[in-house]
Amino acid sequence: MKKQAGTSFVTVLLVLTLVVFLAKIGMAVVPMYWDDKLLTKILENVHESGEIDSHTRQKQLKALVEKRMDFNSVNVPTDGMIVTRIPGGLLLKWTYEVRSPLIGNVDLVGRFHHEEEFN
């Protein structure tokens, strides 16, 4: 009689656990990077739209960006958005963190930064 060969139950269980863990990480990381990509597109569109000129106030730029974020369902905290006046326009600096729960009390943290000049 031949000896049976193949993967054991423990090996299959370990591989399955690894696949599930990697899928969980992907489900936590992909949405935060997707929102950041959408935010980058929003900032590019605001820049290209021509709605911002040298006479635009800081609050108007913030309101315009927030309005477009709401329209596109982008979930990014806006408390780190700083708009300052520079010669000939506005400068937007935006650093923010997004936390996504992983397992129990362990979170994944993504830190993003955007800097855009509006002339």
C-alpha atoms as one frame of an Amber mdcrd trajectory, in Angstrom:
protein
   0.000   0.000   0.000   1.274   3.501  -0.934   1.757   6.172   1.686  -0.671
   9.029   1.219   0.891  12.442   0.447  -0.616  15.922   0.511  -1.184  18.928
   2.704  -2.380  18.400   6.214  -5.379  20.033   7.815  -3.120  22.278   9.886
  -1.347  23.576   6.759  -4.640  24.345   5.049  -5.862  26.111   8.200  -2.681
  28.227   8.405  -2.906  29.227   4.739  -6.585  30.107   5.131  -5.833  32.188
   8.234  -3.101  34.064   6.363  -5.412  34.764   3.417  -8.165  36.059   5.713
  -5.688  38.273   7.592  -4.335  39.765   4.356  -7.894  40.346   3.116  -8.722
  42.153   6.381  -5.672  44.400   5.966  -6.687  45.115   2.362 -10.216  46.011
   3.443  -8.762  48.469   5.966  -6.110  50.072   3.731  -7.791  50.334   0.319
 -10.625  52.723   1.375  -8.233  55.221   2.978  -6.049  55.336  -0.144  -9.136
  55.525  -2.381 -10.407  58.567  -0.452  -6.968  60.184  -0.724  -6.926  59.587
  -4.488 -10.397  61.169  -4.783  -9.227  64.122  -2.685  -6.252  64.608  -5.013
  -8.644  64.666  -7.989 -10.912  67.163  -6.200  -7.993  69.513  -5.547  -6.861
  69.227  -9.174 -10.394  69.953 -10.407 -10.734  72.988  -8.126  -7.397  74.239
  -9.424  -8.356  73.709 -13.075 -11.926  75.017 -12.740 -10.858  78.651 -12.540
 -13.214  79.328  -9.606 -10.266  80.390  -7.449  -8.446  83.612  -8.263  -6.262
  86.118  -6.426  -9.320  87.739  -4.783 -10.764  84.533  -3.311 -10.848  84.375
   0.481  -9.521  81.459   2.499 -12.977  80.519   3.787 -14.341  80.376   0.247
 -11.662  77.883  -0.790 -12.309  75.730   2.284 -16.049  75.800   1.641 -15.589
  74.873  -2.024 -13.335  71.915  -1.210 -15.684  70.705   1.564 -18.686  70.996
  -0.768 -16.972  68.878  -3.419 -15.911  66.347  -0.794 -19.518  66.022   0.394
 -20.702  65.626  -3.191 -18.171  62.828  -3.828 -18.653  61.180  -0.392 -15.019
  61.582   0.585 -14.527  60.877   4.291 -11.429  62.867   5.182 -11.049  65.022
   8.316 -10.897  68.718   7.412  -9.518  70.079  10.703  -5.935  69.845   9.391
  -6.685  72.001   6.324  -4.739  75.277   6.497  -5.252  77.931   3.824  -2.897
  80.891   3.801  -2.638  83.879   1.514   0.488  84.090  -0.611   1.439  86.723
  -3.182  -0.898  86.210  -6.111  -3.166  83.581  -4.585  -3.737  81.003  -1.881
  -1.722  78.093  -0.509  -3.524  75.039   0.853  -1.577  72.745   3.195  -3.405
  69.719   4.459  -2.019  66.969   6.655  -4.388  64.376   8.051  -4.525  60.880
   9.492  -7.073  58.182   8.848  -7.488  55.334  11.327  -9.048  52.045  10.404
  -9.708  49.308  12.978  -7.900  46.064  12.244  -8.341  43.536  15.031  -9.537
  44.320  18.538  -7.859  47.505  19.700  -5.230  47.484  16.928  -5.689  50.188
  14.281  -4.017  50.865  10.962  -3.063  54.521  10.556  -2.537  56.251   7.238
  -0.930  59.700   7.209  -1.414  61.875   4.124  -0.221  65.333   3.085  -1.364
  67.652   0.296   0.028  71.022  -0.693  -1.534  73.014  -3.518  -1.099  76.586
  -4.749  -4.096  78.390  -6.215  -3.089  81.401  -8.340
